[in-house]
Amino acid sequence: MALLFRQIQALMRKNLLLVCSRRPITTFIRALAIPLVVILVIAFSKTWFASGGHWGVSSARQVRGLQSFEAPIRNRTNANTRIATLP
């Protein structure tokens, strides 16, 4: 377990030395600019690549009411009310 903590400490020290010893502009680009650009590309890709307000593959139609579905369901359940018996 001590070896694991030594390795973690060595990697943290190495990373901190790399970040602090390099020029500040490269740290800014790696830590802030690149992640911000990636987030903006992901966020706005829907508006860039989406078609102009055409959703679906068909023309627009009225939504049917629940009454149009009520009668076929009622007829089907009345016809299938028999209980199946095992042989």
C-alpha positions in Angstrom: 0.0 0.0 0.0 2.9 2.3 0.7 4.2 1.8 -2.8 0.8 2.9 -4.2 0.9 6.1 -2.2 4.5 6.8 -3.3 3.6 6.3 -6.9 0.6 8.7 -6.6 2.7 11.3 -4.8 5.4 11.0 -7.5 2.8 11.4 -10.3 1.2 14.4 -8.6 4.6 16.1 -8.1 5.5 15.5 -11.7 2.2 16.9 -13.0 2.5 20.0 -10.7 6.1 20.6 -11.9 5.0 20.3 -15.5 2.1 22.8 -15.0 4.1 25.3 -13.0 7.3 25.2 -15.0 5.8 25.7 -18.4 4.7 29.0 -19.8 1.4 30.3 -18.4 -0.2 30.6 -21.8 0.1 26.9 -22.5 -1.5 26.1 -19.1 -4.3 28.4 -19.9 -4.9 26.8 -23.3 -4.8 23.2 -21.9 -6.8 23.9 -18.8 -9.4 26.4 -19.9 -9.5 27.2 -23.7 -9.6 23.6 -25.1 -12.3 22.3 -22.7 -14.3 25.5 -23.3 -14.1 25.0 -27.1 -15.1 21.3 -26.8 -18.1 22.2 -24.6 -19.2 24.9 -27.0 -18.9 22.6 -30.0 -21.0 20.0 -28.3 -23.6 22.5 -27.1 -24.1 24.2 -30.5 -23.7 21.2 -32.8 -27.5 20.6 -32.7 -28.2 24.1 -34.1 -25.4 23.8 -36.7 -26.3 20.5 -38.1 -30.1 20.3 -37.6 -32.4 20.9 -40.6 -34.5 24.1 -40.7 -37.4 23.1 -38.4 -38.5 19.9 -40.2 -39.1 17.2 -37.7 -40.1 13.6 -38.6 -40.6 12.1 -42.1 -44.2 12.9 -42.7 -46.4 16.0 -43.0 -48.1 17.4 -39.9 -51.5 15.9 -39.0 -54.0 16.3 -36.2 -53.6 14.1 -33.1 -56.5 11.7 -32.8 -58.5 11.8 -29.6 -58.8 9.0 -27.1 -62.4 8.2 -28.2 -61.2 6.8 -31.5 -59.2 4.2 -29.7 -61.8 3.3 -27.1 -64.2 1.1 -29.2 -61.7 -1.2 -30.9 -60.0 -1.9 -27.5 -63.4 -2.7 -25.9 -64.4 -5.1 -28.7 -61.1 -6.9 -28.6 -61.2 -7.4 -24.8 -64.8 -8.8 -24.9 -63.8 -11.3 -27.6 -60.7 -12.6 -25.7 -62.2 -13.1 -22.2 -62.0 -16.9 -22.3 -59.6 -18.4 -19.8 -57.1 -20.8 -21.2 -56.8 -24.2 -19.6 -53.8 -26.3 -19.4 -54.0 -29.8 -20.9 
